[in-house]
Amino acid sequence: MAVLGFSATCIMGCAGGVPTLDAGQSVSMADFSNPAFQGRVRPDENTVQDAMVEAGMRLPVAPDPSFTEQEDDEAFNISIRTGETIVVDSLIGQVNGRPIFADEILTPIMDQLNADFVRMPWNQFRGYVVQLVSRQLREVIYNELFLSEARAGLSEQQEGGFLAWMNNMRGELIGQRGGVSADANRQMLEEEGKTIDEYLKLQEERQLIQVLMNDRVRPNALVAWRDVERAWDQRKDQFNKPSTVTLGRIRLKTEGNEEQIKLFQNELEAGDTFAVVAAQAGMPDDGIWETFDLGEDERVDSIEIADFYKEHLAGLGPGETSKPFERGARTIWISVIEINRSQKRSLFDPKIQRSLYQDIYSRRLSEAQEEFVQNILDEGIYDDLKEMEDKIVQIALSRFLARR
């Protein structure tokens, strides 16, 4: 376990023998020097460079920090106070013999954790850390188990094909970036945030898992025609929505409104729209009342509505309004605002077949994947997941506890 603290141990070597000290005696750097070389003085940097130029040698160029070094610097850039100890990295477990370190889990999610640490209350942040770290840990473990299974199942021919594919991709990546490996690596870091080797490793892992899924999972997600027929019987109402009719209604108290009733009827007969007359009559939503499902015969007068309305709806089409009629103490107009007739669809519609097939296939593929994952977990060799999770959560929280 690597730990940051405030103590240090220095190990020194010497050119001659190891000096012995009497009690209270101090040691200087000269005590570790060979007296035969004391007269020699290392030339300064300018002198060295002048000598190299005269000899026809190329001056060395100080290298820029690599992407990996920068990434490590960011990962270990943790501010701590005197007396505190921060776990920087630690072995948290093993998967199929490969050690899993804390930093492998935390580095990909540290930026997100840092951002959420600032905006979340501490108690909420603790729960969030547990959730995010646990998900990342399981992703790494599952990925390692899948890759081990995929590599173990490759034939010699497949291995050769993978090697050739990787070499071709490497050549293409370098060729597309000028043909010089160092320059190509620099461009790849700028474009993808990865070196060419890191990028190729990621592509290889994706392809290996894809091969594993194709060989071991997809063959178990079969869909027969009978499955499609059964799904259609269960869901045909979803594809065949009933046609609908939207009705409008004006209701006025008859007594005392005789003149208005005559006026509104005259306006309707003169061609004014139902919405205009309904608004004048004070009806909300311009008189729009309700939308009803049409029956199998799609007749307006056969909808589920009170019988006394049906005789006045008979024969009405969209935009048409009935004559005024009395019901109890009120005078009523009923109008057909709009009819939406749905298209009748059958199982022999290719779009319907594709939709049903895809739904069934997606569900069965998910079930096959879950079964496969469980088998991999049962057969894999790895440390207790709960213990690994507890370790990595403690390490993650220790970094933020120091920053509060």
C-alpha positions, 0 to 999 in steps of 0.5 A, a space after each residue: 500500500 502506497 501512503 503519503 505522509 510527512 516522514 522520509 527515508 534516504 538511502 545513500 551509496 558511497 564510492 569508497 568504504 562505508 565511513 564509521 562514526 564516533 558518538 556525536 560525529 557528523 558526516 559531510 558529502 566529502 566523506 563519501 567521495 573518493 579522494 583521487 577524484 577530488 580535483 575533478 570539477 564537472 563542467 557547466 552546462 554551456 561548456 558541455 554544449 559547446 564541446 558537443 557542437 564542436 564534435 558534431 553531436 546533436 544537442 539533447 532536447 529536454 522531453 516533455 512530460 508524457 501523457 502518462 506522467 501528466 495523468 499520474 501527476 493529476 491522480 496524485 495531486 492531493 492536498 493534505 494537512 500535517 498529521 494526515 495520511 492519505 492512501 494514494 494506491 493500494 491492492 484491493 483484490 485480484 481477478 483471475 490472478 491479475 491484481 486490481 489496484 485502487 487507482 485503476 478504479 478511481 482515476 477514470 472517475 476522479 474528475 466527476 467525484 471532484 466536481 460533485 464533492 464541491 456541490 454536494 452536502 457531505 452525507 449525500 456525497 458519501 452515498 454518491 461515492 459508494 454508488 459510483 465507485 461500486 459501479 466502476 469496480 464491477 465494470 472493471 471486474 466484469 471486463 477482466 472476466 470477459 476478456 479472460 474468457 474471450 482469450 481462452 476461447 480463441 482458436 489459433 486462427 483467430 489469434 493470428 487474425 487478431 494479431 494481423 488486424 492489430 498490426 494493420 490498424 497500427 500502420 493505418 493510425 501512424 500512416 494517417 498521422 504522417 508516418 512517424 511513430 513519435 509524431 503519430 503518438 503525439 497527435 493521438 494523445 491530442 485527439 483521443 487522450 491515449 497513446 497508439 498502444 493504449 488506443 489499440 489495446 482498447 480496440 482489441 478488448 472491445 473486439 474480443 468481447 464482441 467475439 465472445 458475445 457473438 459466440 456465446 450469447 447471441 446464439 441463445 437469443 433465437 426468435 421463431 415465427 410462432 413467437 412473433 405471432 404470439 406477440 401480435 395476439 397480445 399486442 395488436 390493440 397497441 398497433 390498431 388504435 381505435 378511431 376517435 371523434 371529438 364533440 363540441 357542446 353548447 348548453 344554455 338555460 332555456 328559460 330567460 334565454 329564448 332570444 339568445 337561443 334564436 340568435 345563436 341558431 341564426 348565426 350557425 345557419 348563416 355559416 358562423 363556426 361552432 367555435 365562434 358561437 360557443 365562445 359567444 355563449 360563454 362555453 369554455 375551450 370554444 365549446 370543445 367537450 370530449 373525445 370518444 372512441 368510435 366503434 367497429 362500425 366507426 359510426 358517430 351515433 354508436 359511441 359510448 354516450 347517453 342515448 338522448 345525444 345519439 339521435 341528434 348525432 346521426 348523420 352528422 359529419 366533421 364540422 356539422 352541428 345539430 339543431 337545438 334540442 331541449 333536455 330538461 331545463 336546458 337547450 343544447 347543440 351538439 357538434 362533430 368537431 373532428 374525426 380521426 380514423 386510424 389505419 388498420 394494420 395487420 401482422 403481415 405489415 413488414 414494419 409490424 413484423 420487424 418491430 415485434 421481432 426486435 422487441 422479442 430479440 432484445 428481451 431474449 438477448 438481455 436474458 441470455 446476457 444476464 445468464 452468461 454474466 452469472 455463469 462467468 461470475 460463478 466460474 471466475 476466480 476473484 476476491 470477495 466483491 463486497 470486501 473489494 468494494 469496501 476497500 475502494 470506497 474507504 480509499 476514495 473517501 479518504 482523499 476527500 476527507 482531507 480536503 474538507 
